[in-house]
Amino acid sequence: MTPSHRHFGIAVVLFGLSCFAPPAIAAPPPAYLTQWACDSPVGVATNAAGEVYVSGNVQVRKFTGTGTFLTQWAMSPGQVATDALGNVYLSEYSEHRIRKFTGTGTFLLQWGSLGTGNGQFRYPAGLAIDAAGNVYVADSDNNRIQKFDAAGAYLAQWGSFGSGNGQFFGPFAVGVDPSGSVFVLEVTNGRVQKFTNTGTFLGKWGTFGGADGQFQNPFGMTVDLNGDVYVADSGNNRIQKFTGSGGFLTKWGSLGTGNGQFDYPYGLSTDAAGNVYVADYVNDRIQKFGQAITPAKATSWARVKALYR
């Protein structure tokens, strides 16, 4: 889905004590490294070799980590993800299905159709693959997350329409951390929710606005190998980084065409070295940034005394 395909309303959600975003020490933003042209990119994913897959403009394109074109193949508009074996998964939004390919574009399998049943979709959007090869799909118009094995067999689902804990309004991106926790980004509720890999609610953060930890129509999210969460805060033309419990760490970007500026950033991905790739949708490019260093957590005086007893 691209910004013109669907209109999301704005719902203001007030969060109480179930929100969790403990204080974090602010970190400097990552350094801009490079960029390359790519028509209307909406999704981006990396593999273990550091190669980059970009979905957009009815193609998925494969590049080196510095932007050298390698190959491409056709797809309907949607998002992209990779597994530990180098396979590529595509959510084809308007076709209501998931397709799986080898890393060079050989078709392997597909599943899904329009509907509300198990394994059916209404505009599937973001994808994430866990260490066991399970596939999580943001089933956006059904307001749920569905979980499948690597062969497309249905395993589980959770979510319903609403703004309560474990409910969704416009779930559009999903990410998994190394421990298996699942993060869901909601465009219309303007927040991130965190779950176990079986759908047990763990916490949430985010409201609408332009301050740190707030969002305007966020469309993209990724989780790095440290468990930190990056959000493409599309309406604010910036990237925000958080701890896995929602503590704000850093941000970068503003509206523009210069290095490190964005015009509707969409998909996000990180590689094994911690580099960050951003699908800069309206600017028709991918931008690459260096690792956003997470500062060491402050040690409390009580902990210091405990360590030296």
C-alpha positions as CSV (number, residue, x, y, z in Angstrom):
1,M,0.0,0.0,0.0
2,T,1.2,3.5,-0.8
3,P,-0.1,6.7,0.8
4,S,-2.5,7.3,-2.1
5,H,-4.1,3.9,-1.9
6,R,-5.9,4.4,1.3
7,H,-6.9,7.1,3.7
8,F,-6.3,6.7,7.4
9,G,-8.2,8.9,9.8
10,I,-6.7,10.2,13.0
11,A,-7.7,8.7,16.3
12,V,-6.4,10.3,19.4
13,V,-5.7,7.7,22.1
14,L,-5.0,8.5,25.7
15,F,-2.8,6.0,27.5
16,G,-2.8,5.2,31.2
17,L,-0.7,3.1,33.4
18,S,-0.6,0.3,30.9
19,C,1.8,2.3,28.7
20,F,5.4,1.6,29.4
21,A,8.2,3.8,28.3
22,P,10.9,4.0,31.0
23,P,13.4,6.8,30.7
24,A,16.3,6.2,28.4
25,I,19.4,8.2,27.8
26,A,19.2,10.1,24.5
27,A,21.7,9.0,21.8
28,P,23.1,10.9,18.9
29,P,21.5,10.2,15.5
30,P,23.3,7.9,13.1
31,A,25.6,9.3,10.4
32,Y,24.3,9.5,6.9
33,L,26.3,7.1,4.7
34,T,24.9,6.9,1.1
35,Q,21.8,6.8,-1.0
36,W,20.6,5.4,-4.3
37,A,17.6,6.0,-6.6
38,C,14.7,3.6,-6.5
39,D,11.2,4.4,-7.8
40,S,8.5,4.8,-5.1
41,P,10.0,2.5,-2.5
42,V,7.6,1.3,0.2
43,G,9.4,-1.7,1.7
44,V,13.0,-2.6,2.4
45,A,14.6,-5.7,3.9
46,T,18.2,-7.0,4.3
47,N,19.6,-10.5,4.3
48,A,22.5,-12.0,6.2
49,A,24.9,-11.1,3.4
50,G,24.0,-7.4,3.7
51,E,22.1,-7.3,0.5
52,V,19.0,-5.1,0.3
53,Y,15.6,-5.9,-1.1
54,V,13.2,-3.0,-2.0
55,S,9.6,-3.3,-2.8
56,G,7.7,-0.6,-4.8
57,N,6.4,0.4,-8.2
58,V,5.3,-3.3,-8.9
59,Q,8.8,-4.6,-8.6
60,V,11.0,-6.0,-5.9
61,R,14.6,-5.0,-6.5
62,K,17.8,-6.4,-5.1
63,F,20.9,-4.3,-4.4
64,T,24.2,-4.6,-2.7
65,G,24.5,-2.8,0.6
66,T,25.9,0.2,-1.2
67,G,23.2,0.4,-3.9
68,T,24.6,-1.6,-6.8
69,F,21.6,-3.2,-8.7
70,L,21.6,-7.0,-8.8
71,T,18.3,-8.2,-10.0
72,Q,14.5,-7.6,-9.9
73,W,11.2,-9.4,-10.4
74,A,7.5,-8.4,-10.6
75,M,5.1,-8.1,-7.7
76,S,1.9,-6.3,-6.8
77,P,2.3,-3.4,-4.3
78,G,3.3,-4.5,-0.8
79,Q,6.0,-5.1,1.8
80,V,9.0,-7.3,1.9
81,A,10.8,-9.4,4.5
82,T,13.6,-12.0,4.5
83,D,14.3,-15.1,6.7
84,A,17.5,-16.5,8.0
85,L,17.9,-18.8,5.0
86,G,17.8,-15.9,2.6
87,N,14.3,-16.4,1.3
88,V,12.2,-13.4,0.4
89,Y,8.5,-12.9,1.5
90,L,6.2,-10.4,-0.2
91,S,2.8,-9.2,1.0
92,E,0.8,-8.4,-2.0
93,Y,-1.6,-5.8,-0.7
94,S,-4.3,-5.7,-3.4
95,E,-4.0,-9.5,-4.1
96,H,-4.6,-10.4,-0.4
97,R,-1.8,-12.9,-0.4
98,I,1.7,-13.7,0.7
99,R,4.3,-15.0,-1.8
100,K,7.7,-16.6,-1.0
101,F,10.8,-16.6,-3.3
102,T,14.4,-17.6,-3.2
103,G,16.8,-14.7,-2.7
104,T,17.2,-14.5,-6.5
105,G,13.5,-14.4,-7.3
106,T,12.6,-18.0,-8.0
107,F,9.0,-18.5,-6.9
108,L,8.5,-21.0,-4.1
109,L,4.9,-20.8,-2.8
110,Q,2.0,-18.5,-1.9
111,W,-1.0,-18.5,0.4
112,G,-4.0,-16.3,1.2
113,S,-7.1,-14.9,-0.4
114,L,-9.6,-12.2,0.3
115,G,-11.6,-12.9,3.5
116,T,-11.8,-12.9,7.2
117,G,-11.1,-16.6,7.9
118,N,-7.9,-18.2,9.1
119,G,-5.2,-17.7,6.5
120,Q,-7.3,-15.1,4.6
121,F,-6.5,-11.4,4.4
122,R,-7.9,-8.0,3.8
123,Y,-5.0,-5.9,2.6
124,P,-2.0,-7.6,4.2
125,A,0.8,-5.1,4.9
126,G,3.9,-5.5,7.0
127,L,5.7,-8.9,7.5
128,A,8.2,-10.2,10.0
129,I,10.0,-13.5,10.3
130,D,11.3,-14.9,13.6
131,A,14.3,-17.0,14.3
132,A,12.3,-20.2,13.9
133,G,11.1,-19.1,10.5
134,N,7.5,-18.3,11.5
135,V,5.9,-15.5,9.6
136,Y,3.8,-12.7,11.2
137,V,1.5,-10.7,8.9
138,A,-0.2,-7.3,9.7
139,D,-3.6,-8.1,8.3
140,S,-4.5,-4.4,8.2
141,D,-8.2,-4.3,7.3
142,N,-9.0,-7.3,9.5
143,N,-7.3,-5.5,12.4
144,R,-5.3,-8.5,13.5
145,I,-1.9,-10.3,13.3
146,Q,-1.8,-13.7,11.8
147,K,1.1,-16.2,12.4
148,F,2.2,-18.9,9.9
149,D,5.0,-21.4,9.6
150,A,7.6,-21.1,6.8
151,A,5.4,-23.2,4.5
152,G,2.4,-20.9,5.0
153,A,0.4,-23.1,7.4
154,Y,-1.8,-21.1,9.7
155,L,-0.7,-21.2,13.3
156,A,-2.5,-18.5,15.3
157,Q,-3.9,-14.9,15.3
158,W,-4.8,-12.1,17.7
159,G,-6.4,-8.8,17.6
160,S,-9.8,-7.1,17.0
161,F,-10.9,-3.6,16.0
162,G,-10.5,-1.0,18.7
163,S,-8.0,1.1,20.7
164,G,-7.7,-1.1,23.8
165,N,-4.8,-3.3,24.7
166,G,-4.4,-6.0,22.1
167,Q,-6.8,-4.3,19.8
168,F,-5.9,-2.6,16.5
169,F,-6.9,0.1,14.2
170,G,-4.8,0.1,11.1
171,P,-2.0,-2.3,12.0
172,F,0.5,-1.8,9.2
173,A,4.0,-2.9,10.3
174,V,5.2,-5.8,12.5
175,G,8.6,-6.6,13.9
176,V,10.2,-9.4,16.0
177,D,13.1,-9.0,18.4
178,P,15.8,-11.7,19.0
179,S,13.9,-13.0,22.0
180,G,10.7,-13.5,20.0
181,S,8.7,-10.6,21.2
182,V,6.4,-9.1,18.5
183,F,5.9,-5.4,17.9
184,V,2.9,-4.0,16.0
185,L,2.8,-0.5,14.6
186,E,-0.7,1.0,14.1
187,V,-1.2,3.9,11.6
188,T,-4.6,5.0,12.8
189,N,-4.0,4.5,16.6
190,G,-0.6,6.1,16.2
191,R,1.2,3.7,18.6
192,V,3.4,0.6,19.0
193,Q,2.1,-2.4,20.9
194,K,4.3,-5.3,22.2
195,F,3.3,-8.9,22.6
196,T,4.7,-12.4,23.2
197,N,4.9,-14.6,20.1
198,T,1.5,-16.1,21.0
199,G,-0.2,-12.7,21.3
200,T,-0.1,-11.9,25.0
201,F,-0.1,-8.2,25.5
202,L,3.0,-6.8,27.1
203,G,2.9,-3.0,26.7
204,K,2.4,0.0,24.4
205,W,3.7,3.4,23.7
206,G,2.9,6.4,21.4
207,T,0.3,9.1,20.9
208,F,-0.4,11.5,18.0
209,G,1.8,14.6,17.7
210,G,5.3,15.8,16.8
211,A,7.1,15.5,20.1
212,D,9.6,12.7,21.0
213,G,7.7,9.4,21.2
214,Q,4.7,10.8,19.3
215,F,3.7,9.9,15.7
216,Q,1.8,11.2,12.7
217,N,0.7,8.4,10.3
218,P,3.6,6.1,11.0
219,F,3.9,3.4,8.3
220,G,7.2,1.6,8.9
221,M,9.0,-0.2,11.7
222,T,11.9,-2.6,12.2
223,V,13.6,-4.2,15.2
224,D,17.4,-4.6,15.3
225,L,19.6,-7.3,16.7
226,N,19.8,-5.5,20.1
227,G,16.0,-5.4,20.3
228,D,15.7,-1.7,19.7
229,V,12.7,-0.5,17.7
230,Y,12.8,2.0,14.8
231,V,9.7,3.7,13.5
232,A,9.2,5.6,10.2
233,D,7.2,8.5,11.6
234,S,6.0,9.2,8.1
235,G,3.8,12.3,8.7
236,N,6.6,13.9,10.7
237,N,9.3,13.0,8.1
238,R,11.6,11.5,10.6
239,I,12.9,8.2,12.1
240,Q,12.5,7.6,15.8
241,K,14.4,4.9,17.8
242,F,13.2,3.3,21.0
243,T,14.2,0.6,23.4
244,G,12.2,-2.5,23.3
245,S,10.1,-1.2,26.2
246,G,9.4,2.1,24.5
247,G,12.1,4.4,26.0
248,F,13.0,7.1,23.5
249,L,16.6,7.0,22.3
250,T,17.0,9.2,19.3
251,K,15.5,10.7,16.1
252,W,16.6,12.1,12.8
253,G,15.1,13.7,9.7
254,S,13.0,16.6,8.5
255,L,11.1,17.4,5.3
256,G,13.4,17.9,2.3
257,T,15.5,16.3,-0.4
258,G,19.0,16.7,1.2
259,N,21.0,14.0,2.8
260,G,19.3,12.8,5.9
261,Q,16.0,14.5,5.0
262,F,12.8,12.7,4.0
263,D,9.6,13.1,2.1
264,Y,7.3,10.5,3.6
265,P,9.7,7.8,4.8
266,Y,8.0,4.4,4.6
267,G,9.8,1.1,5.0
268,L,12.7,0.5,7.4
269,S,15.4,-2.2,7.8
270,T,18.6,-2.8,9.7
271,D,21.5,-5.1,8.8
272,A,23.7,-7.2,10.9
273,A,26.2,-4.4,11.3
274,G,23.5,-2.1,12.6
275,N,23.2,0.1,9.5
276,V,19.7,1.5,8.9
277,Y,18.0,1.6,5.5
278,V,15.1,3.9,4.9
279,A,12.6,3.8,1.9
280,D,12.3,7.5,1.2
281,Y,9.0,7.2,-0.7
282,V,8.3,10.6,-2.4
283,N,12.1,11.3,-2.9
284,D,12.3,8.0,-4.9
285,R,15.4,6.8,-3.1
286,I,16.9,4.5,-0.4
287,Q,19.0,6.3,2.3
288,K,21.5,4.4,4.3
289,F,22.7,5.4,7.8
290,G,25.3,4.1,10.1
291,Q,24.6,2.3,13.4
292,A,22.6,4.4,15.8
293,I,24.5,3.8,19.0
294,T,22.5,3.0,22.0
295,P,24.1,4.6,25.1
296,A,24.8,2.5,28.2
297,K,22.1,2.6,30.8
298,A,22.7,4.7,33.8
299,T,23.6,2.7,36.9
300,S,21.6,3.6,40.0
301,W,23.4,4.5,43.2
302,A,21.5,1.6,44.9
303,R,22.9,-0.8,42.3
304,V,26.5,0.5,42.8
305,K,26.2,-0.2,46.5
306,A,24.8,-3.6,45.9
307,L,27.6,-4.5,43.5
308,Y,30.3,-3.7,46.0
309,R,28.9,-5.1,49.2
